[in-house]
Amino acid sequence: GNLPQPPTITKQSVKDYIVDPRDNIFIECEAKGNPVPIFSWTRNGKFFNVAKDPKVSMRRRSGTLVIDFHSGGRPEDYEGEYQCFARNDYGTALSSKIHLQEPVAPGRSPLWPKEKVDVIEVDEGAPLSLQCNPPPGLPSPVIFWMSSSMEPIHQDKRVSQGQNGDLYFSNVMLQDAQTDYSCNARFHFTHTIQQKNPYTLKVKTSKCHCDASGWVFPGITETTPSFMYPYGTSSSQMVLRGVDLLLECIASGVPAPDIMWYKKGGELPAGKTKLENFNKALRISNVSEEDSGEYFCLASNKMGSIRHTISVRVKAAPYWLDEPQNLILAPGEDGRLVCRANGNPKPAIQWLVNGEPIEGSPPNPSREVAGDTIVFRDTQIGSSAVYQCNASNEHGYLLANAFVSVLDVPPRILAPRNQLIRVIQNNRTRLDCPFFGSPIPTLRWFKNGQGNTLDGGNYKAHENGSLEMNMARKEDQGIYTCVATNILGKAEAQVRLEVKDPTRIVRGPEDQVVKRGSMPRLHCRVKHDPTLKLTVTWLKDDAPLYMGNRMKKEDDGLTIYGVAERDQGDYTCVASTELDKDLAKAYLTVLERPDRPRDLELTDLAERSVRLTWIPGDDNNSPITDYIVQFEEDRFQPGMWHNHSRYPGSVNSAILSLSPYVNYQFRVIAVNDVGSSLPSVPSERYQTNGARPEINPTGVQGAGTQKNNMEITWTPLNATQAYGPNLRYIVRWRRRDPRGSWYNETVKAPRHVVWNTPIYVPYEIKVQAENDFGRAPEPDTFIGYSGEDYPKAAPTDVRIRVLNSTAIALTWTRVHLDTIQGQLKEYRVSTTPKSHRFPGDRNRGIVSRLFPYSNYKLEMVVTNGRGDGPRSEVKEFPTPEGVPSSPRYLRIRQPNLETINLEWDHPEHPNGVLTGYNLRYQAFNGTKTGRTLVENFSPNQTKFTLQRTDPISRYRFFLRARTQVGDGEAIVEESPALLNEAYTKNHVDIATQGWFIGLMCAIALLVLILLIVCFIKRSRGGKYPVRDNKDEHLNPEDKNVEDGSFDYSDEDNKPLPNSQTSLDGTIKQQESDDSLVDYGEGGEGQFNEDGSFIGQYTVKKDKEETEGNESSEATSPVNAIYSLA
């Protein structure tokens, strides 16, 4: 707000500022205060006039200096010590002194002298140090040694670089002279490298050793260790607190010594020591006073050991123990500023006020300086100031600003009014109420504007105004009020607390092992506070998951379509609201077909075997179970691969058996539970030598394709069975007679035809393989037959015995075998439209699945492999009546709640003369059923009306047709469900309504007029026979009647409105069952006394009678004679 405040430094540059010469200089100084502070600078203790130098500017509303070199100028002109002052009406604050330095760049500092370094001669085994002495720089340059060919010098425990940049050889060896040595310095800001003139070594050796055999070889005298750095047996080192201490011991000797480190009287500092440079250096990081003491290094080889002691003293620049803090006092209040620092040596404390030594400031009776403390008593308005405390010793200084502001201010709440804090249940929470006032107000908290002050138990009030709750519960929700009070007044603010349910994943993803291409689903079902917005995200391997086409995120999970190997990994479901989050993780393992085997190699090459070795591919998380070895040969089937052998997945080498005269090439396929790998890259080829065949063809057969030949066929040898070039087959045959002569023919194709053979005689057949190396062993003999001819005789004495309405028993006299002229296959019985087969040589059988109440014609033939023989004498027989099939349909209509109308059609297959119908029905309601009732009807009745006794129940109907043999198959239907009972009770029958009766009368009159018009048109159109109501038979001599056709005028051939004409010209039924005409073959119309059509009509051919007990033409045995097709 508008409260007065002395200046406070908020940002400043580091004390040691090394300038980057490639960029502008920015010396930072930022401060706050009220009024806004004004900035000024001193350089080297004197006022620095920024306005006089055009290259220097100060940022607006800031004290930061910008020195611009883009238009020229040298950074070294601005080196010095800078200090920033920030002033306003209530005091002056100071920055630390900022030491601005330019790095000693190669352009300004002397280079290595262009000296000519003589060749350095050194004895083999002697120690050597090559000095670097790099040019100075800020910061110090990085030193490294290289050869003149820019190869790094190899370093080890014998040859290494010291901290001073020199290169030390514990002992020189002959190979050290094979290169030269150059020291290089890389400077930080300029990124330039300077190279010193290289050293060249000449290693002298004069000693040699001769062994008993006379061989001469050089030798080196072994020596005890000696220190090259530091010299002597002891040294000392001083280090400042807080920096890294580096102790170093480099020793010479043959062989190169090992270095070990110890601390006198104790262990090396734990957790902060590190050995470097092949144990030659000991680094102790962040040194403290406890690290003082004596350290020693022990250098040893097999010739002896020495040690060097380093006394370490830790000094300290000043560091804060108690830094002074800003002080706000009310008029008349007391206070103090405390400035305590430590260091080695102990720092001196100096106080300043507004940048001037406190001793030279005007006297202030309310202020008393007592060493590191200033005490204020009974302060008054107007005594505000900024005090500086400077703690310094020979190693550095600390400067701190702290203002004393004397104010008279009533309480103020600094937080926004009516805050809303939302917290997750059972979490720790804090309600903030920052306040200000002078004197310092007291702050109290209340809940819902009443009750005692909240402090204690689940609540803890802090001095800064915060109210902390260890565990937020649902009952802690409400409005909290903080009240700040001092002698000048009070202020208050309200904070509303809402406690939310935590977000929890109640079913997270589980580890899964899935096959490639499958569709895994990762669950993530979340429960959260409904008033918070939930966001569910998925991570894969801790990175956001890309949702492509294959990833589908749903409310309770993630589905991966066509999972691939790249989908394997950790999946994390993250459910988050603005207040909290929960996560669950699972690992998805994808099983894939194995990678192909590789690097096939053939070894152990032999005449009939070879060893094949391969390197398995990755099993892709599913162990390899098998290896399939395949081969290809380039003579018989080039490019065609064949399976050779199969081996367990645990092997990667196998001895393969080979066949002669095959140019092999192998490949390997790996198999796991997911599938087979791609084939490996084929091996090199391997050619085996030829040999005579060892096996003959299999599957030798002889059979005629015509009546005067015999075709001999066999399964030819494959590429691995041929064993040599020019594979051929020697075919031998003779009639099955030991005295017969053998005939032979040599062929290459796997077949040979013998002509001019007698009809169906047996032959002995042999097929032998042969190649240019010789013949296979003597082959086996097979029996074949020459071609067959048609049988010459028919079965005789065929006798029929009727078993029932659908089956007969047959007997006949067999055909003599001499007339078969081949191999007898079967006797076949033909009864239109079916035939019945009786395999083998037999003289009896049963013919079933005949139609009842029909006349049949029957004849027989005998067959062989060539075909049918002559037909037997035709026999005729009738089948007796049977039970009828079910009625074609049973339709149920419920015009009202009291009646049910049934309507049905005759059976499609009456199988005799219909004698009537049997109807059984029962009421049911749910699982309850009533008793079964029975009705019998005459054969011409096709309607029945049932008076309901229960308007709620449904009915189940079983309707059967009947002949004198018995009842046929039932058709079963159920009445549809009615409306519920409550509606039924209140139902009004529409048929009793006056408006409905009038509408129906009008429709009936219109239909009657249309019928009259239709009949007049028919009487004009053409001639057709009309049957009266007694259903007289049509004249069978009338051709038009026989084929079911009638003559009409062209106009009558047009379909009626809203009808559909079928392909045969009939008019199909529409939804209404009361269409005027249905045309059918042999169908008959029926008229009521009023002349209207009744009944249901179909386009099927009716075979049953339609009135009385007389049968129709279709069911008469006279018209049911089936003749042989």
Beta strands, then each sheet from edge to edge (+ up, - down):
strand 1: 5-12
strand 2: 16-18
strand 3: 25-27
strand 4: 29-34
strand 5: 38-43
strand 6: 46-48
strand 7: 56-58
strand 8: 65-67
strand 9: 80-88
strand 10: 91-94
strand 11: 98-101
strand 12: 120-123
strand 13: 128-130
strand 14: 142-146
strand 15: 159-161
strand 16: 167-169
strand 17: 180-186
strand 18: 193-195
strand 19: 199-204
strand 20: 208-210
strand 21: 216-218
strand 22: 223-229
strand 23: 234-240
strand 24: 245-248
strand 25: 250-254
strand 26: 258-263
strand 27: 273-276
strand 28: 281-284
strand 29: 293-301
strand 30: 304-322
strand 31: 327-329
strand 32: 335-338
strand 33: 340-344
strand 34: 348-353
strand 35: 356-357
strand 36: 367-370
strand 37: 373-376
strand 38: 385-393
strand 39: 396-406
strand 40: 409-413
strand 41: 419-424
strand 42: 429-431
strand 43: 435-438
strand 44: 442-447
strand 45: 459-461
strand 46: 467-469
strand 47: 478-486
strand 48: 489-500
strand 49: 504-507
strand 50: 512-515
strand 51: 521-523
strand 52: 525-527
strand 53: 535-540
strand 54: 543-544
strand 55: 551-554
strand 56: 557-560
strand 57: 569-576
strand 58: 581-591
strand 59: 598-603
strand 60: 609-615
strand 61: 624-633
strand 62: 642-648
strand 63: 653-657
strand 64: 663-672
strand 65: 686-687
strand 66: 698-703
strand 67: 709-715
strand 68: 728-735
strand 69: 743-747
strand 70: 751-755
strand 71: 762-771
strand 72: 774-775
strand 73: 782-785
strand 74: 796-804
strand 75: 807-813
strand 76: 824-831
strand 77: 834-839
strand 78: 844-847
strand 79: 855-864
strand 80: 875-878
strand 81: 890-893
strand 82: 899-904
strand 83: 914-925
strand 84: 928-929
strand 85: 933-937
strand 86: 943-947
strand 87: 954-963
strand 88: 971-974
strand 89: 1121-1122
sheet 1: 1+ 4-
sheet 2: 2+ 11+ 9- 5+ 6-
sheet 3: 2+ 11+ 9- 10+
sheet 4: 3+ 8- 7+
sheet 5: 12+ 19+ 17- 14+
sheet 6: 12+ 19+ 17- 18+
sheet 7: 13+ 16- 15+
sheet 8: 20+ 21-
sheet 9: 22+ 25-
sheet 10: 23+ 30+ 29- 26+
sheet 11: 23+ 30+ 33-
sheet 12: 24+ 28- 27+
sheet 13: 31+ 39+ 38- 34+ 35-
sheet 14: 32+ 37- 36+
sheet 15: 40+ 43-
sheet 16: 41+ 48+ 47- 44+
sheet 17: 42+ 46- 45+
sheet 18: 49+ 52-
sheet 19: 50+ 58+ 57- 53+ 54-
sheet 20: 51+ 56- 55+
sheet 21: 59+ 60- 63+
sheet 22: 62+ 61- 64+ 65-
sheet 23: 66+ 67- 70+
sheet 24: 69+ 68- 71+ 72-
sheet 25: 69+ 68- 71+ 73-
sheet 26: 74+ 75- 78+
sheet 27: 77+ 76- 79+ 80-
sheet 28: 77+ 76- 79+ 89+
sheet 29: 81+ 82- 86+
sheet 30: 84+ 83- 85+
sheet 31: 84+ 83- 87+ 88-
end
